Amino acid sequence: MSVDARPSPDSPGLSADARAATHESLEDYTLRFAPRSYRRWGPGVVATSALGGIAYLADFSIGANIALTHGTVNGLIGILVAAGIIFLSGFPLAYYAARYNLDLDLITRGAGFGYHGSVITNVIFATFTFILFALEGAIMAQGLYLGLGIPRWLGYLVSTVMIFPLVIYGMKILAKLQVATTPVWLVLMVIPVVYLVVSHPESVQSFFAHTGDSGRGVSFASAMLAAGVCLSLIAQIAEQIDYLRFMPPRTSRNTRRWWAATILGGPGWVLFGATKQILGMFLAVYLVATVPGAREFANEPVQQFLVTYEQLMPAWLALVLAVVLVVISQVKINVTNAYSGSLAWTNAYTRVTRRYPGRLVFLAVNLGIALVLMEANMFDFLNGILSFYANLAMSWILVVATDIVINKHLLKLSPKKPEFRRGMLYDWNPVGLVSMALSGGISIAIFFGAFGAAVQPYSPLFAVGIAVVTTPLMAILTQGRYYLRRTDDGIDLPMYDEDGNPSGETLRCCVTGLEFERPDMIASAKPGPNGEKQYLSSLALATDRTGEHVLPKE
């Protein structure tokens, strides 16, 4: 990207905000398409970086709570049901992100929500990031307290503050961090579980015989309650996408590696997540069966691994490795939570106010909220929080996935190619907004018992079903009228190259004086000094408080 230091003489206020957003070493393409010139990583590096974000140990806590409450068989059914839904819904989203180099907010805009409508889903996603950050920070504080005697309140602070400098420079640093730490994390996590299965085969039988607090056998209601907790993590695909948007162009030479990386780093995260949940179930049942009083702490990952490590090595070394595992896991996921949260908050704020305060401001905001939640001891309310949140997250993800699969490709009522630029989209699209309101609203009412105890456990399934049905129904009722405000962006250059990838051709932005790639540009409604056509970038248009550059409706 070339830089012209001369600001636009016509829009000094706009130029200041827009130029701030172009400081990519810090902002990491917060508001827009990730250009080809920046995407220098191979598919394998991108996929590994994306999967580094699923190193979180909350899965072990989730699995432990499910096993202890609902029993092993019910827990396994719930985990597998949730994994299937998450994989199927995540696939089209991951493909669009990797193919068109957009984050999930930009995809959501043109997939049924509109330019301003996706602000609502941005807030939902930002909420997910600080909830999960707080959970992981609490787990790290447990490890620091157990290993070093650091008070938990101080551990919460340490686990928050240490993340900030790691996230400042975005993908450039995160890719290196995730690739470097993944082998150590895998070894520390897998070895103790393999040891237990091999050296204590009776633990496997005890695991499958465990019936949970209820003492009952197989129960579909219990399984669906377990699935509801797991489905709360469906929004994790948005964090995977924050990495996948940096995938290189797909060509005939790299198509296999490209697809493998997209699937593994995208919806494939749930295969690892479900495995960790099952391992968490296994370790928790083992602790309860072998350690007196373990029911009180069996859902704490540091305790799960500590007890297992102690059978392999001296107690002091077991404690060191357990703490190291917790710290590595917490850092790997919380850099992703902090990074994705900062992107989501900044994107929403900029569209609402037309001002760009900078991603680092909202990085601090996201970490501050997470710290407050940790100090409030939200870890004790993990299952309840996640079960409630699942209904909102599922509604959003399923609506977008359904719009891509059915409305775009089957009904052809939604534009097949993603659109995210201001002026090209309507501000609000009833297709996504109404569908999400119905799906989320009804499923939350079911979750709180509004329709009776008999259907209460099935609120996640209602969220999925309503979203899948209402999204195409709304598109049919509106005949797709509220997707595109315009079909012509005023630029004669092709949007895509011969392989169908976003074009790498560049145009100069009349506001910032910078060169931007074709997919990120749009013609200005305001002609130049000599009447010539002008172009500007999507981020410059996002901060246009006068609206003078916005093209008229066709």
C-alpha positions as CSV (number, residue, x, y, z in Angstrom):
1,M,0.0,0.0,0.0
2,S,1.5,3.3,-1.0
3,V,1.0,6.4,1.2
4,D,0.5,10.0,0.0
5,A,1.0,12.3,3.0
6,R,-1.3,15.0,1.5
7,P,-4.7,15.0,3.2
8,S,-7.8,15.8,1.3
9,P,-8.5,19.5,1.3
10,D,-12.2,18.9,1.1
11,S,-12.9,16.8,4.1
12,P,-10.3,17.4,6.9
13,G,-12.5,15.8,9.6
14,L,-13.2,12.8,7.6
15,S,-9.6,12.4,6.6
16,A,-8.4,12.4,10.2
17,D,-10.7,9.5,11.2
18,A,-10.2,7.6,7.9
19,R,-6.4,8.0,8.0
20,A,-6.3,6.7,11.6
21,A,-8.0,3.5,10.5
22,T,-5.3,3.0,7.8
23,H,-2.6,2.6,10.4
24,E,-2.6,-1.2,9.7
25,S,0.3,-2.1,11.9
26,L,-2.1,-1.4,14.8
27,E,-5.6,-1.6,13.2
28,D,-5.1,-4.8,11.2
29,Y,-7.9,-4.1,8.7
30,T,-10.5,-3.5,11.4
31,L,-13.3,-2.2,9.2
32,R,-12.7,-3.8,5.9
33,F,-11.6,-6.3,3.3
34,A,-8.1,-7.8,4.0
35,P,-6.2,-7.0,0.8
36,R,-4.1,-9.4,-1.2
37,S,-0.9,-7.3,-0.6
38,Y,-1.1,-8.0,3.1
39,R,-2.0,-11.7,2.9
40,R,1.5,-13.2,2.8
41,W,0.8,-16.3,4.9
42,G,0.4,-19.8,3.4
43,P,-2.8,-21.8,4.0
44,G,-1.1,-24.0,6.7
45,V,0.1,-21.0,8.7
46,V,-3.4,-19.4,8.6
47,A,-5.1,-22.6,9.7
48,T,-2.6,-23.2,12.5
49,S,-3.0,-19.6,13.7
50,A,-6.8,-20.1,13.6
51,L,-6.7,-23.3,15.6
52,G,-4.4,-21.8,18.1
53,G,-7.4,-19.8,19.3
54,I,-9.2,-23.0,20.3
55,A,-6.6,-23.9,22.9
56,Y,-8.9,-22.6,25.6
57,L,-9.4,-24.9,28.7
58,A,-13.0,-23.8,29.2
59,D,-14.0,-26.9,27.2
60,F,-12.6,-29.0,29.9
61,S,-14.7,-27.2,32.5
62,I,-17.8,-27.4,30.2
63,G,-17.3,-31.1,29.7
64,A,-16.7,-31.6,33.5
65,N,-19.9,-29.8,34.4
66,I,-21.9,-31.7,31.8
67,A,-20.6,-35.1,33.0
68,L,-21.1,-34.3,36.7
69,T,-24.6,-33.0,36.1
70,H,-26.0,-35.1,33.3
71,G,-23.9,-38.2,33.2
72,T,-21.5,-39.5,30.6
73,V,-23.8,-41.0,28.0
74,N,-26.1,-37.9,28.0
75,G,-23.1,-35.7,27.9
76,L,-21.7,-37.5,24.9
77,I,-25.0,-37.3,23.0
78,G,-25.2,-33.6,23.7
79,I,-21.6,-32.9,22.7
80,L,-22.0,-34.8,19.4
81,V,-25.3,-33.1,18.5
82,A,-23.9,-29.7,19.2
83,A,-20.7,-30.5,17.2
84,G,-22.8,-31.5,14.2
85,I,-24.8,-28.3,14.2
86,I,-21.7,-26.1,14.8
87,F,-19.8,-27.8,11.9
88,L,-22.6,-27.6,9.4
89,S,-23.4,-23.9,10.2
90,G,-19.8,-22.9,10.3
91,F,-18.8,-24.3,6.9
92,P,-20.5,-21.7,4.6
93,L,-19.3,-18.9,6.8
94,A,-15.7,-20.1,6.8
95,Y,-15.8,-20.5,3.0
96,Y,-17.0,-17.0,2.4
97,A,-14.4,-15.6,4.8
98,A,-11.5,-17.4,3.2
99,R,-12.7,-16.9,-0.4
100,Y,-13.6,-13.3,-0.1
101,N,-11.3,-12.2,2.7
102,L,-14.0,-10.7,5.0
103,D,-14.6,-11.0,8.7
104,L,-18.0,-12.3,9.9
105,D,-19.4,-8.8,10.5
106,L,-18.8,-7.8,6.8
107,I,-20.4,-11.1,5.7
108,T,-23.3,-10.6,8.0
109,R,-24.1,-7.1,6.5
110,G,-24.9,-8.6,3.1
111,A,-26.4,-11.9,4.4
112,G,-29.7,-10.5,5.6
113,F,-28.9,-7.8,8.2
114,G,-27.9,-4.6,6.3
115,Y,-25.2,-2.1,6.9
116,H,-26.4,-1.0,10.3
117,G,-28.3,-4.2,11.2
118,S,-25.1,-6.1,11.7
119,V,-24.1,-3.7,14.5
120,I,-26.5,-5.8,16.7
121,T,-24.7,-9.0,15.9
122,N,-21.4,-7.3,16.4
123,V,-22.4,-6.6,20.0
124,I,-23.5,-10.2,20.5
125,F,-20.1,-11.4,19.2
126,A,-18.2,-8.8,21.3
127,T,-20.1,-10.1,24.4
128,F,-19.0,-13.7,23.5
129,T,-15.3,-12.6,23.4
130,F,-15.3,-11.0,26.9
131,I,-17.3,-13.8,28.4
132,L,-14.9,-16.4,27.1
133,F,-11.9,-14.2,28.0
134,A,-13.2,-13.9,31.6
135,L,-13.7,-17.7,31.8
136,E,-10.1,-18.4,30.6
137,G,-8.7,-15.6,32.7
138,A,-10.4,-17.2,35.8
139,I,-8.9,-20.6,34.9
140,M,-5.4,-19.0,34.6
141,A,-5.9,-17.4,38.0
142,Q,-6.8,-20.8,39.4
143,G,-3.4,-22.1,38.1
144,L,-1.5,-19.1,39.4
145,Y,-3.1,-19.5,42.9
146,L,-2.4,-23.2,43.0
147,G,1.2,-23.0,41.7
148,L,2.5,-19.7,43.0
149,G,0.0,-18.8,45.7
150,I,-1.0,-15.6,43.9
151,P,-4.4,-14.3,45.3
152,R,-7.1,-14.9,42.7
153,W,-8.0,-11.2,42.5
154,L,-4.4,-10.5,41.5
155,G,-4.3,-13.5,39.2
156,Y,-7.3,-12.0,37.3
157,L,-5.5,-8.8,36.9
158,V,-2.3,-10.5,35.7
159,S,-4.1,-12.7,33.2
160,T,-5.7,-9.5,31.7
161,V,-2.8,-7.1,31.6
162,M,-0.4,-9.6,30.1
163,I,-2.6,-10.0,27.0
164,F,-2.7,-6.3,26.0
165,P,0.8,-6.0,24.5
166,L,0.5,-9.3,22.6
167,V,-2.5,-8.1,20.7
168,I,-1.4,-4.6,19.7
169,Y,0.1,-5.7,16.3
170,G,-2.7,-8.0,15.2
171,M,-2.1,-10.9,12.9
172,K,1.6,-10.3,12.4
173,I,2.4,-11.2,16.0
174,L,-0.5,-13.6,16.6
175,A,0.4,-15.9,13.8
176,K,4.0,-16.3,15.2
177,L,2.7,-16.8,18.7
178,Q,0.1,-19.4,17.8
179,V,2.4,-21.5,15.5
180,A,5.3,-21.4,18.1
181,T,3.2,-22.5,21.1
182,T,0.9,-25.1,19.5
183,P,3.3,-28.1,19.7
184,V,4.1,-27.6,23.4
185,W,0.4,-27.2,24.2
186,L,-0.5,-30.4,22.4
187,V,2.1,-32.5,24.2
188,L,1.2,-31.2,27.6
189,M,-2.5,-31.8,27.0
190,V,-2.4,-35.2,25.4
191,I,0.2,-37.2,27.3
192,P,-1.6,-37.3,30.7
193,V,-4.9,-38.5,29.1
194,V,-3.2,-41.2,27.1
195,Y,-1.4,-42.3,30.3
196,L,-4.6,-42.7,32.2
197,V,-6.3,-44.7,29.5
198,V,-3.3,-47.1,29.2
199,S,-2.3,-47.5,32.8
200,H,-5.8,-47.3,34.3
201,P,-8.1,-49.1,31.8
202,E,-10.8,-49.4,34.5
203,S,-11.2,-45.7,34.4
204,V,-12.8,-46.0,30.9
205,Q,-15.4,-48.4,32.3
206,S,-16.1,-46.1,35.2
207,F,-16.4,-43.2,32.8
208,F,-19.1,-44.7,30.7
209,A,-21.0,-46.0,33.9
210,H,-21.1,-42.5,35.4
211,T,-24.7,-41.2,35.6
212,G,-24.2,-37.7,37.0
213,D,-26.0,-36.0,39.9
214,S,-29.4,-37.3,38.7
215,G,-28.4,-40.9,38.8
216,R,-30.6,-41.6,35.9
217,G,-29.7,-43.3,32.6
218,V,-30.1,-42.0,29.1
219,S,-32.4,-38.9,28.9
220,F,-33.0,-36.9,25.8
221,A,-33.9,-33.9,27.8
222,S,-30.6,-34.1,29.8
223,A,-28.7,-34.6,26.5
224,M,-30.3,-31.5,25.0
225,L,-29.4,-29.5,28.1
226,A,-25.9,-30.6,27.6
227,A,-26.0,-29.6,23.9
228,G,-27.3,-26.2,24.9
229,V,-24.2,-25.5,26.9
230,C,-21.9,-26.7,24.1
231,L,-23.8,-24.7,21.5
232,S,-23.0,-21.5,23.3
233,L,-19.6,-21.8,21.7
234,I,-21.1,-21.6,18.2
235,A,-19.9,-18.0,17.9
236,Q,-16.3,-19.3,18.0
237,I,-16.5,-19.5,14.2
238,A,-16.4,-15.7,14.2
239,E,-13.0,-15.8,15.9
240,Q,-11.8,-18.5,13.5
241,I,-12.8,-16.2,10.6
242,D,-10.8,-13.3,12.0
243,Y,-7.8,-15.5,11.0
244,L,-9.3,-17.2,7.9
245,R,-9.9,-13.8,6.2
246,F,-6.1,-13.7,5.7
247,M,-6.1,-16.8,3.5
248,P,-4.1,-16.5,0.3
249,P,-6.0,-16.5,-3.1
250,R,-7.3,-19.9,-4.1
251,T,-5.6,-21.1,-7.4
252,S,-5.3,-24.4,-9.3
253,R,-1.9,-25.0,-7.6
254,N,-3.0,-24.6,-4.0
255,T,-6.6,-25.7,-4.1
256,R,-6.2,-28.8,-2.0
257,R,-4.2,-27.1,0.7
258,W,-6.6,-24.1,0.6
259,W,-9.6,-26.3,1.1
260,A,-8.0,-28.4,3.9
261,A,-6.9,-25.2,5.7
262,T,-10.3,-23.6,5.3
263,I,-12.2,-26.6,6.7
264,L,-9.7,-27.4,9.4
265,G,-9.2,-23.8,10.6
266,G,-12.9,-23.0,10.1
267,P,-15.7,-25.4,11.1
268,G,-13.0,-28.0,11.9
269,W,-12.3,-26.2,15.2
270,V,-15.3,-28.0,16.7
271,L,-13.7,-31.4,16.2
272,F,-11.0,-30.3,18.6
273,G,-13.5,-28.5,20.9
274,A,-15.7,-31.6,21.2
275,T,-12.6,-33.8,21.9
276,K,-11.6,-31.4,24.7
277,Q,-15.0,-31.5,26.2
278,I,-15.0,-35.3,26.2
279,L,-11.5,-35.3,27.8
280,G,-12.8,-32.8,30.4
281,M,-15.7,-35.2,31.2
282,F,-13.2,-38.1,31.5
283,L,-10.8,-36.3,33.8
284,A,-13.6,-35.0,36.0
285,V,-15.2,-38.5,36.4
286,Y,-11.7,-39.9,37.2
287,L,-11.1,-37.3,39.9
288,V,-14.5,-37.9,41.5
289,A,-13.9,-41.6,41.5
290,T,-10.4,-41.6,42.9
291,V,-9.9,-38.4,45.0
292,P,-11.9,-37.7,48.1
293,G,-13.8,-34.4,48.0
294,A,-12.9,-33.9,44.3
295,R,-16.5,-33.0,43.4
296,E,-15.8,-29.5,44.6
297,F,-12.9,-28.9,42.2
298,A,-13.3,-31.5,39.5
299,N,-14.4,-28.8,37.0
300,E,-11.1,-26.8,37.3
301,P,-8.8,-27.8,34.5
302,V,-5.6,-27.1,36.5
303,Q,-6.7,-29.6,39.1
304,Q,-7.7,-32.2,36.4
305,F,-4.2,-32.1,34.9
306,L,-2.4,-31.8,38.2
307,V,-3.8,-35.0,39.6
308,T,-2.9,-36.8,36.4
309,Y,0.6,-35.4,36.1
310,E,1.3,-36.4,39.7
311,Q,1.0,-40.0,38.7
312,L,3.8,-39.5,36.1
313,M,6.3,-37.4,37.9
314,P,7.3,-35.8,41.2
315,A,4.7,-33.5,42.7
316,W,6.7,-30.3,42.2
317,L,7.2,-31.0,38.5
318,A,3.6,-32.0,38.0
319,L,2.6,-28.6,39.5
320,V,4.9,-26.7,37.3
321,L,3.7,-28.4,34.1
322,A,0.0,-28.0,35.1
323,V,0.5,-24.3,35.6
324,V,2.5,-24.0,32.3
325,L,-0.3,-25.7,30.4
326,V,-2.9,-23.4,31.9
327,V,-0.9,-20.3,31.1
328,I,-0.1,-21.3,27.5
329,S,-3.7,-22.2,26.9
330,Q,-5.0,-19.0,28.4
331,V,-2.6,-16.9,26.4
332,K,-3.4,-18.7,23.1
333,I,-7.1,-18.2,23.4
334,N,-7.2,-14.8,25.1
335,V,-5.1,-13.1,22.5
336,T,-7.8,-14.2,20.1
337,N,-10.6,-13.1,22.4
338,A,-9.0,-9.7,22.9
339,Y,-8.2,-9.3,19.2
340,S,-11.6,-10.3,17.9
341,G,-13.4,-8.3,20.6
342,S,-11.5,-5.2,19.7
343,L,-12.4,-5.6,16.0
344,A,-16.1,-6.1,16.8
345,W,-16.4,-3.1,19.2
346,T,-14.5,-0.8,16.9
347,N,-16.6,-1.8,13.9
348,A,-19.9,-1.3,15.7
349,Y,-18.9,2.1,17.2
350,T,-17.6,3.5,14.0
351,R,-20.7,2.7,12.0
352,V,-23.0,4.2,14.7
353,T,-20.9,7.4,15.4
354,R,-18.9,7.8,12.1
355,R,-15.9,8.3,14.3
356,Y,-12.9,6.0,14.6
357,P,-11.2,6.0,18.0
358,G,-8.8,3.2,17.1
359,R,-8.8,-0.5,17.8
360,L,-6.6,-0.2,20.8
361,V,-9.2,1.9,22.6
362,F,-11.7,-1.0,22.4
363,L,-9.1,-3.5,23.2
364,A,-8.8,-1.8,26.5
365,V,-12.6,-1.7,26.8
366,N,-13.0,-5.4,26.1
367,L,-10.3,-6.4,28.6
368,G,-11.8,-4.1,31.2
369,I,-15.2,-5.7,31.0
370,A,-13.7,-9.1,31.2
371,L,-11.7,-8.2,34.3
372,V,-14.9,-6.9,36.0
373,L,-16.6,-10.3,35.2
374,M,-13.6,-12.2,36.6
375,E,-13.6,-10.2,39.8
376,A,-17.3,-10.9,40.1
377,N,-16.5,-14.7,40.2
378,M,-18.5,-15.5,37.1
379,F,-16.7,-18.9,36.8
380,D,-19.2,-20.3,39.3
381,F,-22.1,-19.5,36.9
382,L,-20.5,-20.9,33.8
383,N,-23.2,-23.3,32.7
384,G,-26.1,-20.9,33.2
385,I,-24.4,-18.1,31.4
386,L,-23.4,-20.2,28.4
387,S,-26.8,-21.9,28.2
388,F,-28.5,-18.5,28.0
389,Y,-26.0,-17.0,25.6
390,A,-26.3,-20.1,23.3
391,N,-29.8,-18.9,22.1
392,L,-28.6,-15.6,20.9
393,A,-25.4,-16.9,19.3
394,M,-27.2,-19.7,17.5
395,S,-29.8,-17.4,16.2
396,W,-27.2,-15.1,14.6
397,I,-25.0,-17.8,13.2
398,L,-27.8,-19.9,11.8
399,V,-29.5,-17.0,10.2
400,V,-26.3,-16.0,8.3
401,A,-25.5,-19.6,7.4
402,T,-29.0,-20.2,6.1
403,D,-29.0,-17.0,4.1
404,I,-25.8,-18.1,2.4
405,V,-26.9,-21.7,1.6
406,I,-30.6,-21.2,0.9
407,N,-31.2,-17.6,0.1
408,K,-28.1,-17.0,-2.0
409,H,-27.5,-20.3,-3.7
410,L,-30.9,-22.1,-3.8
411,L,-33.5,-19.3,-3.9
412,K,-31.2,-16.8,-5.4
413,L,-33.0,-14.0,-3.6
414,S,-29.9,-12.8,-1.8
415,P,-26.8,-11.6,-3.8
416,K,-24.4,-14.5,-4.3
417,K,-21.3,-12.4,-3.9
418,P,-20.9,-10.8,-0.5
419,E,-21.4,-7.0,-0.2
420,F,-20.4,-4.9,2.8
421,R,-19.8,-1.3,1.5
422,R,-21.9,1.6,2.7
423,G,-24.2,2.9,0.0
424,M,-24.4,-0.5,-1.7
425,L,-26.5,-2.0,1.1
426,Y,-29.7,-0.9,2.8
427,D,-29.1,0.1,6.4
428,W,-31.6,-2.5,7.7
429,N,-32.7,-5.7,6.2
430,P,-35.8,-7.4,7.7
431,V,-34.7,-10.9,6.5
432,G,-32.0,-11.3,9.1
433,L,-33.3,-9.0,11.8
434,V,-36.8,-10.5,12.0
435,S,-35.5,-14.0,11.7
436,M,-32.9,-13.5,14.5
437,A,-35.5,-11.7,16.7
438,L,-37.9,-14.6,16.4
439,S,-35.3,-17.3,16.8
440,G,-33.6,-15.7,19.7
441,G,-36.6,-14.3,21.4
442,I,-38.7,-17.6,21.3
443,S,-35.8,-19.8,22.3
444,I,-34.9,-17.5,25.2
445,A,-38.5,-17.6,26.4
446,I,-38.4,-21.4,26.2
447,F,-35.1,-21.4,28.1
448,F,-36.7,-19.5,31.0
449,G,-39.7,-21.8,31.0
450,A,-42.4,-19.6,29.3
451,F,-43.8,-22.6,27.5
452,G,-43.5,-25.1,30.3
453,A,-40.9,-27.4,31.8
454,A,-41.5,-30.1,29.2
455,V,-39.9,-28.1,26.3
456,Q,-37.5,-26.1,28.3
457,P,-34.5,-28.3,27.7
458,Y,-35.0,-28.0,23.9
459,S,-34.5,-24.2,23.6
460,P,-31.3,-24.7,21.5
461,L,-33.1,-26.9,19.0
462,F,-35.9,-24.3,18.7
463,A,-33.3,-21.6,18.0
464,V,-31.9,-23.6,15.2
465,G,-35.2,-24.7,13.7
466,I,-36.8,-21.2,13.8
467,A,-33.7,-19.6,12.2
468,V,-33.5,-22.2,9.4
469,V,-37.3,-21.8,8.6
470,T,-37.8,-18.0,9.0
471,T,-34.7,-16.9,7.1
472,P,-35.8,-18.2,3.6
473,L,-39.4,-17.4,4.5
474,M,-38.6,-13.7,5.1
475,A,-36.6,-13.6,1.9
476,I,-39.5,-14.9,0.0
477,L,-42.0,-12.5,1.6
478,T,-39.7,-9.5,0.9
479,Q,-38.6,-10.9,-2.5
480,G,-35.1,-10.0,-1.6
481,R,-35.8,-6.2,-2.0
482,Y,-33.8,-5.1,1.0
483,Y,-30.4,-6.6,0.3
484,L,-28.9,-4.3,-2.3
485,R,-29.5,-0.6,-2.4
486,R,-27.4,-0.4,-5.6
487,T,-25.9,-3.0,-8.0
488,D,-23.4,-0.6,-9.6
489,D,-20.5,0.7,-7.5
490,G,-19.4,3.1,-10.2
491,I,-16.1,1.4,-10.9
492,D,-15.4,-0.1,-14.3
493,L,-12.5,-2.4,-13.2
494,P,-13.6,-6.1,-12.5
495,M,-14.1,-7.0,-8.9
496,Y,-12.6,-10.5,-9.2
497,D,-9.6,-12.1,-11.1
498,E,-9.7,-15.0,-13.5
499,D,-9.7,-17.5,-10.6
500,G,-12.6,-15.8,-8.9
501,N,-10.5,-14.2,-6.2
502,P,-10.9,-10.6,-5.1
503,S,-8.9,-8.4,-7.5
504,G,-5.5,-7.0,-6.5
505,E,-5.9,-3.9,-8.7
506,T,-5.6,-0.7,-6.8
507,L,-7.2,2.8,-6.9
508,R,-6.4,6.0,-5.0
509,C,-8.8,7.1,-2.3
510,C,-9.7,10.7,-2.7
511,V,-10.1,11.2,1.0
512,T,-7.0,9.5,2.5
513,G,-4.7,9.8,-0.5
514,L,-3.9,6.0,-0.1
515,E,-4.0,3.2,-2.6
516,F,-6.6,0.5,-1.9
517,E,-7.5,-2.7,-3.7
518,R,-10.5,-2.8,-6.0
519,P,-12.9,-4.8,-3.7
520,D,-12.5,-2.2,-1.0
521,M,-13.3,0.8,-3.2
522,I,-16.4,2.6,-4.4
523,A,-17.1,5.6,-6.5
524,S,-17.8,8.9,-4.8
525,A,-21.1,10.8,-5.4
526,K,-19.0,13.9,-5.3
527,P,-17.0,14.7,-8.4
528,G,-13.4,16.0,-8.2
529,P,-12.3,19.7,-8.7
530,N,-12.4,19.3,-12.5
531,G,-15.5,17.2,-12.6
532,E,-13.7,13.9,-12.8
533,K,-14.9,10.7,-11.1
534,Q,-13.4,10.1,-7.6
535,Y,-13.1,6.9,-5.6
536,L,-12.8,6.3,-2.0
537,S,-12.3,3.3,0.3
538,S,-14.9,1.6,2.4
539,L,-13.3,2.7,5.6
540,A,-13.2,6.4,4.5
541,L,-16.9,6.1,3.6
542,A,-17.6,4.6,7.0
543,T,-16.4,7.8,8.7
544,D,-18.1,10.2,6.3
545,R,-20.3,12.2,8.7
546,T,-21.7,14.4,5.9
547,G,-22.9,11.7,3.6
548,E,-21.7,13.7,0.6
549,H,-19.7,10.7,-0.8
550,V,-22.6,8.2,-0.5
551,L,-23.9,7.1,-3.9
552,P,-27.7,7.6,-4.4
553,K,-30.1,4.7,-4.4
554,E,-30.7,3.1,-7.8
